[in-house]
C-alpha cells in the first residue's frame, strides 16, 4: 500500500498506471530550519520560532526536539516554555524565509505545474513523468541537497491523498500511495486528516455516529449519514475514500529552467546505458518544453562520479530549441567531452535554461 524510497534502478514500466500523479511537498519545521542555516549552533536543541511570552507571543514553528516536549505551532509561547523550560525562542527572518521558499519553488517548477499553498508547501503535477514514484524521492533529495533544508513528500493520484501522505512519515519522509490504494491508505487514519473536516465536524461524527477513522466514515450507511449532514454527506464519504478531482492550479509565469536527473542504484560506467539515460532525459525535458510552449537556448548536463564529485557543463545556442533529438545530440556532445572512458557515474542529469516563448519555429539548426 505505502511504498517508501523505491530502488531507482528498478524497471520504470510498472503495472500500475498513474492516470494522475500529484506530489505534495511539505518542508519540515521550515522556519526553524531556515534559522539554523545561519545559526548552526542551534542544531540539536529544542528551538522554536515565534513571539516572546512577555508580548503574549505564539509559536510559529517548533523543532522536532521541542515537539518531544509537546511544543506545537499555534501554542502560546508562555505555555511552550512551561512544557520545555530549556526551549530557545527566536524571531522570524522574513527575508531569509522568502529567499529559501523561492529556491524550493524554483526546483519544483522544473518538474511540472506548481500550486503554492504557503511559503513551505506546494503541490506539483508530475503526471508526465515516466516514473512518478522514483521522481518523488528524487525531488525530495534534490531540495535537501540544494537548499540544505529538509522536506517530506507524498505522492498519490489526488491532492487530498498526496497531502495526507506527505505528513505520514515526517521528518524527511517519502510516502507513495499507489493507484487504487487510496481508500486503504486513509482507512485507519482519523477523520481530521481529510480537508474540510475540522474539530467540530469530527466531534459530531464521533459523538453521534461513533465515526473516528476514515474507514469508519467511508463504510457508514449513507442514508443515516445524510440525515445528519444533509447534502454534504456524499462529499464526506467520497473524500474518506480518497476521491478528489481537484486540479493543480499552477501559478502564472514560466520556469527559469527544466531538468531531469537520475541516480543509479549502482554506479554505472557502461556507455550504452549512460547514452540511453541521456536520451530518455532529453525526451522528458523536450516534452516539458513543448507542453509549456517554450524553447531553450542552453542545454546542460549534470555529472556525479562514484566518489560524489559533482559538476555541470553546458552549451548555449543563439536559436532556441525544444526538439528532443536536438537536445539529446547536444547533451551527448557535452557528456562525451567530459566523461573519461570507464569513469563510474552515480548520477546523470539533463537540463535546459534561458527559456523563452518561440517567436518562430526553426526546423533545421544543423546540430
Phi, psi and omega in degrees: 000303179254125182249127179248128169048065177302148177298125186286351179266358182287165180301141179271357183261076182277152181293334179287140179252115179274087177297327170220140177231106183248124178255135173244123177251131180230117180293141182273122179043056193303306182301318180298312184287332172295317177302319184290341176302321181262350183227068181299342178295344180267004176294139172083358181252158173296119187222145176218149173253128181171193181272160181284147178302327182296337179252021181057042182288166181233145178286126178266327181204138181235139177292163179291333174295321179288326182295335177297338178264002180095006179286132182222157174296146182087353181276140174303138183300324179299317179293322179300319179290329176291322178289325185221084183303332180275006182297133174259125180249128180235162180274169179281142170251091189295327179298312181291324178298314181293321179295317179294319179298316180297322179296319179295313183295327178294322177295313181299323184295343179285346187251348180162178178302135184245131171246106182281127179264330178195188181292341187235016176207152181198155171260146175227130175272108181247030182303326184285352180294144177288338178212085182301327184295318178288320183297326180302312179290325177299316180297314180301314180294322182293320177301316180295318183294317188271334181251348183066022181241133181282149179214159172241147180230151173231141180234131179202184180271358180217159178295319182302308184288324179298320180293317177298319182295325181294339180263000189286326188223048179284152355273163176055042178266158173224100185249123183245126178252103184297155177307135180091351182251012185299310183295319180295324179294317182284332191313311184279356187270150182297150184299339182296343180288344183277130178299138180095350177254103179265187183302318183293317178295319178298321178295319179295318180298317182282316185292322185262332185236000181060032179264117181246324186249167176297324178297319177301315183292317181296326185268354187291149181297121190296325180296315179294324179293320180293331180297334181259318186254001175059225184293347180276349184299315182298318179297320179300315182291322179297316179295325178296337177266002178086014180273116184206113185260012179298139179270159171280119182262102186289149175288155178288154179109148182267151175292155178278337179203162178224136181209161174226135178231156178219122174261120183285142178294332173226144180303139188239135172229014177280114185300326181291320178297318181293320177295318179299321179294317177302317181295316182295318179293320178298321178296316180296316179297317179299318179297321178295320177298313183296322180296326181268001183056053180233156170235158183243143177257350181227133175244134179229154176236133179257132181243141168219116179285173180299332180271013177075007170300126186230135177201165177233151174227147185216161175226145182241154181232151176288325182255130182290151181229154172219009183275131185297323181291321179291319177297318180297315182297322178289318177297321179297318179297318178297315181297314181297327180286338189240357181258110175292131182307128179091350180294125181281132183249138176264325183218146176221136181219152176234133179217163176226152178211190188053059186270149176200163173284136184287134174285323177201148181287140175248121188266341182215108183256000178069025179283000000 
